[in-house]
């Protein structure tokens, strides 16, 4: 990375699957369900048939269970400030993206999330974490910044959240540091790239291959990545959106039954808490969590 940005010593990640030591979360105390994209839109449109209703106390309980799993595995949890106006900022994956060179501060498109940058910038300033870059060319969100392996990044856009211009700018930032970055359009129903593919371990990822363009699957496999396939019926409900904890452990979610069985058969220890208030509301555990520090892969 000659002439590139300095690699951070304490913070930063060069992968999204090795042992997780620090994670950025939020506090969902002001959470509510609002129209915020196709996932929650589907929930609200079908509520009269399914009977599902938002329950803040249940959401808080589910979030606390996720936190307890992180803490049980030695992960230090850090938090964005809760803000009544920023009632979805606890989906901490999207307002920034961590890199080896520091955080990228993102440019959110949803009206209810456009000012999420305020709490994430404050967090990085308060913790003396140097910001690497700002996305400025177009809207770009952290769920579309996907480190598949050291030196290999997939960058997505669906147009309604990240836009092509923003994604291409971020890809250029990455390439300037000597890493490979591939930009790909994705279906709006998956919102972000981390709804389609997430790293699991060295040279291993989970992915909904049926929802990815064949050329993109070919790119991933050309990188030497084996794929644990997730069926569309589970992926559309955020089954792919898990977090690798490292050391053969995975934070998944209840409902991804077939995927969880596959992971256990591969020897992974799988945590599968009920996160329904969040998956029905538009995000899974990966959306809720921004890795701040991992061991190097």
Buried (B, 14 or more C-beta within 10 A) or exposed (E): EEEEBEBBEEBBBBBBBBBBBBBBBBBBBBBEBBEBBBBBEBBBEEBEEEEBEBEBEEBBEBBEEBBEBBEEBEBEBBBBBBBEEBBBBBBBBBBBBBBBBBBBBBBBBBEBBEBBBBBBBEBBEEEEBBBBBBBEBBBBBBBBBBBBBBBBBBBBBBEEBBBBBBBBBBBEBBEBBEBBBBBBBBBEBBBBBBBBBBBBBBBBBBBBBEBBEEEBBEBBEEBEBEBBBBBBEBBBBBBBBBBBBBBEBBBBBBBBEEBBEBBBEBEBEBBBBBBBBBBBBBBBBBBBBBBBBBBEB
